[in-house]
Amino acid sequence: MAKSKSHQKGKGPEEAKAAATPAAVAEGQDPVEKFEYQNGSMRPFLLTTPSKELSTIRSASTVKDKVLRSIASPDSVVFDEVHFGGFAKKYIKGTFFLDVHPPLVKMMYAGIASLAGFKGDFDFEKIGDVYPESTPYVVMRSFPALLGVGTAILVFLTLKASGVRPTIAFLAALMFIVENSYVTISRFILLDSPLIFFIAAAVYGYKRLQNEVPYNYKWYRALISTSVALGLAASSKWSGLFTVAWIGLLNVFDLWFILGDLTVPVCKTVKQASIRGSFLLGIPFLLYLMFFAIHFNLLNKEGDGSAFMSSAFRASLEGNKIPKNIQENVGVGSLVTIRHIATQGGYLHSHDSLYETGSKQQQVTLYPHLDSNNVWEVELYNVSEAPTSFEQIHDGTKIRLKHHITKKRLHSHDHKPPVSEHQDWQKEVSGYGYDGFGGDPNDDFVVEIQKKYTEDVDAQGDLKALKSVFRLRHAMTGCYLFSHDAKLPEWGFKQQEVTCATQGVVPKSLWYIETNENKFLPADAKRVNYPVLSLWDKFVESHKRMWNINKNLNAPHAWESSPHTWPFLTRGINYWGSATSQVHFMGNAPICVYVVVEVLKWHLGVAVASDKHIFQFIVGWAVHYFPSFFMGPYYFGILALAQFLDILVSYVFSKTKPLGYSVSIVLLLVAARFFVFYSPLIYGTNGWTKETCEAAKLLSTWDFDCNKHCAPSTTAIANIHHEIPTDSSSCTPNDHSVRQSH
């Protein structure tokens, strides 16, 4: 009997290979080449060997479709991509900026964008700006997305290293994958996904460290990897320092138990403490400092953040306008600019505008920019004639300062200042007089050079530009020229208030002279410049500025929330919105409930929740939560939850383990169902009707905008078929629904 054959012919091997290349796919050709098969006695078998290129393309397609699902959507700026995309542009351009976060992740985004061909020609100016083709935003978003996958893998590995059963560890990793807030932050150009990845790497490394025998190769490898991960986390966001604190606490616990082991000599405990401390603190700090060194090297041009920095710092930037070759000795008749030390307010300044309160005389303020209204002429208090030769100003000299443009003198009197009017120890400072007016005693100030703050010995006796740090004491009242972080109203152009204070901290009454011109000094008179700052000087100054900016970020806004509400998921944050869809940041409610229950069980001392690893993860949750940081504690909460489920299977259901596994699977399925249902808020799709959206608000405080979901409901479709007019006003987009970035 002849064998029946079914034979399908296709392309030759070379043609098939060509059809499967990425270039062919890009041209729209089908990557799956024609194949040949033949019926065998038992089953059909292939005659064609699939190409390696096809496998590569399929693998890439799987990553793109699953891991990078809808990563290109929306194709416009989302939430804080305004900031971090904009910072990437500035790194590429080399223009200086100041941010409240350390530079590592921002430099990573800049490097990825640069490698993808970005030239810094897009500004990331506001939420909703459409990305041009020249901006590789998809590549930039792919980076946090892939790190999100890496974090899920680290969840599994960390739990295994903690003794959790592989099945439970796998279920916990899946639970992390369907956590709405983590998926959301992993899809955009934000700091959080890389930060959580580095934190997860540090946690995994420390768990490995606890499992290894001290001083062997694996122990040192785990110690170094943990230290590096801590350095990367701290260099991404200051929140990473909480992870350093958590691992520091666990080290104290570990060493305390080792110290209690009488078989271990004290010298060995001290040795291990020294090694751990050196690695876990030294390596993170060196990495942190190194990334700032790279940051300063990349941002070497004057930029919009330069105004926050000292003139000495700005002098190191290309294109700066900081004065150079300044006459050193300050004398009678010198034209000077006087800079405040303790704040970022800038220069002593006056202009032809009046106070609307108090004396209603000319305003005296601090102004942060170089300006002709910053210039003052130094006069002696009792001499009305112009000087004919150079006369040095010394410590203790009584002087007057005449504003060079308006000819009014610096003046103080018994009037309340415009902003600090309820503080009796501050008095108004104004500009008083006119050109030709001889002045009055309220114009007199005594120069008091502060030896504590003046390093140059000669500048402690003679007033010298850049070198002498001094106070100006009002001769009549004894108060000191003072400024602080208080802004005048609109009529004062939001410039910084200057007062005369009888109390107040000394640094806020410290000044120095930045520019000095005196026509009586010879051409070869000594000149000075700002010193070249070291890396450490720049590092310290930038951190002072970062701290001050972070401290002052306290203005209320529509999307703010309090830490005590976070575990209960009372509201989310609107990341982006269009006329028909939105991206809304919110957690996974079932997982949130599981974590809260687990924390409460531990807090109440329930025996099943008192495992060593649960304790460590709960401490991690607390360390990251109480300093008001959201994503870190959530991560540790999931790890603690997995430990609890493992104990549930091992002990509570020890004789009926399938039941324990079933409970874990049900918890996962509930979380997964929540994730799928609320996925339109993650991916910015219009998968809801307005009615569905309203029904999805489980709490009255959930404030995502249902007017954006305009997919027709069943009723609307029926009305259309019957030609009944429908009210479309309910789907009018809300112009205020897009949360502007803070």
Sequence and secondary structure as in RCSB ss.txt:
>XXXX:A:sequence
MAKSKSHQKGKGPEEAKAAATPAAVAEGQDPVEKFEYQNGSMRPFLLTTPSKELSTIRSASTVKDKVLRSIASPD
SVVFDEVHFGGFAKKYIKGTFFLDVHPPLVKMMYAGIASLAGFKGDFDFEKIGDVYPESTPYVVMRSFPALLGVG
TAILVFLTLKASGVRPTIAFLAALMFIVENSYVTISRFILLDSPLIFFIAAAVYGYKRLQNEVPYNYKWYRALIS
TSVALGLAASSKWSGLFTVAWIGLLNVFDLWFILGDLTVPVCKTVKQASIRGSFLLGIPFLLYLMFFAIHFNLLN
KEGDGSAFMSSAFRASLEGNKIPKNIQENVGVGSLVTIRHIATQGGYLHSHDSLYETGSKQQQVTLYPHLDSNNV
WEVELYNVSEAPTSFEQIHDGTKIRLKHHITKKRLHSHDHKPPVSEHQDWQKEVSGYGYDGFGGDPNDDFVVEIQ
KKYTEDVDAQGDLKALKSVFRLRHAMTGCYLFSHDAKLPEWGFKQQEVTCATQGVVPKSLWYIETNENKFLPADA
KRVNYPVLSLWDKFVESHKRMWNINKNLNAPHAWESSPHTWPFLTRGINYWGSATSQVHFMGNAPICVYVVVEVL
KWHLGVAVASDKHIFQFIVGWAVHYFPSFFMGPYYFGILALAQFLDILVSYVFSKTKPLGYSVSIVLLLVAARFF
VFYSPLIYGTNGWTKETCEAAKLLSTWDFDCNKHCAPSTTAIANIHHEIPTDSSSCTPNDHSVRQSH
>XXXX:A:secstr
            HHHHHHHTSHHHHHTT  SS    EEE SSSEEESS   HHHHHHHHHHHIIIIITTTTT S 
B  TTHHHHHHHHHHHHHTB    SS SHHHHHHHHHHHHTT  S     STT B  TTS HHHHHHHHHHHHHH
HHHHHHHHHHHTT  HHHHHHHHHHHHT HHHHHHTTSS SHHHHHHHHHHHHHHHHHHHHS TTSHHHHHHHHH
HHHHHHHHHTT TTHHHHHHHHHHHHHHHHHHHHT TTS HHHHHHHHHHHHIIIIIHHHHHHHHHHHHHHHH  
B  TTGGGS HHHHTTSBT     SEE B BTT EEEEEESSSS  EEEEEEEE SSTT  EEEEEESS  GGGE
EEEEETT  S  SS  B BTT EEEEEETTT  EEEE S   SSSTT TTEEEEEEE  TT    GGG EEEEE 
TTT  SSGGGTB BTTT  EEEEETTT  EEEEEEEE  GGGTT EEEEEESSS GGGG EEEEEEE TTS TT 
 EE      HHHHHHHHHHHHHHHHHT     TT   GGGGGGT   EEEEE SS EEEE   HHHHHHHHHHHH
HHHTT GGG  HHHHHHHHHHHHHHTTT SHHHHHHHHHHHHHHHHHIIIIITSS HHHHHHHHHHHHHHHHHHH
HHTHHHHHT    BHHHHHHT  STT    GGG  B  HHHHHHHHTT    GGGG   TT S    
